[in-house]
Amino acid sequence: MKAVEQSETAKLPTKYGKFNIQAFKDDLGKEHLAIFTDDLPEAPIVRVHSECLTGDALGSLKCDCGDQLHSAMRLIAKEGGMIIYHRQEGRNIGLLNKVNAYALQDQGFDTVAANHQLGFQADERTYDIVEFILNHFGIKKLRLLTNNPKKIESLKNIEIVERIPIQIASNPHNEGYLKTKKEQMGHLL
């Protein structure tokens, strides 16, 4: 990674517990967050959470993202660790294209087919900034809170001592989405 700009660290009290927050701006101008507890264990729980405005902020039932974020915040507040809020909306196709993908899903396309219709791969995310942030905090090993094998594979220089599944109950609006994640993207659901 080229130059990464960093903010100061600030306190972030939440309904889930007390955290600290620091922002990192990558060389593409995207701003990512590290949300972390005061005392990071030797092998902290880490959740690499990909931005999902519709799920995280608006409570969309089309995905499991918001529930995953809030579940991770509860667990990490209790046990210590970090959430890296990875600002690559819609698997890195951006908000405008994500809404276009939603419209295609409304017509019967699954999430992968919708991305393909728009000219994108199923998943366009990259993870260079994640490893940069972990190195910044001196994290050499961690317990990764994920269902996504791509996130596991992306951390080449960090020892993953445990994968912790993050299980969220499905609902009638996201059953197809979760099935696609499992069957086409290899998510460990």
Steps between C-alpha positions, in 0.01 A plus 500: 500500500611851429455775757214440741369799690393435860278689739554543870341241728175599671263341750183341359244408764221290345193313618712184478791624709795738503729505199771714348491605137765595246458575128736402219485655152652274234675609181168482309342749740276247677471547874493188717454468877660303779255468790676335793497438871753654740682177576567291193578138594804327349265334248201737487169424337500692172201557273576636152160648430429611146299819482129454433313827538162339434552226760721679753318834517158445343419155639450329162371145528640407156833404659650395833757782514351728763427208732857374453642842587292535815571142608873563453484822703329320789754214500807721462383743771480202735815307401731766356605552142446704188258563219655622179220684321606435142358775278436303182124532464314230311803268477683805363263594219382817676164610628353604165580163344387318812156659469499401131588145609211513749267594212625199303445282806142630513467359145620155610879514464710375792777725637774341289298510176398861569864603537586318178214676318656830606844395371657414836643188654303337781737667749727794411646557849871525578650471847835686496379764747388229743850360535639855526265577792583173677872574464445856626362353824773235520252215462693190393231241578126517541171320531313587181124549527382409149315258275684617188794284385629787284559705815691209654718464187561877480699511825825351376736645762278469807454175694134406531486287815123448476214571264190594693179457301251785506157345470198718437148362465354534153175676420266474200677794330858365517462122464599510131788737575640267766454197273697678225778593746529136607459323166670741259748688718601222740397677820512271802134523602 
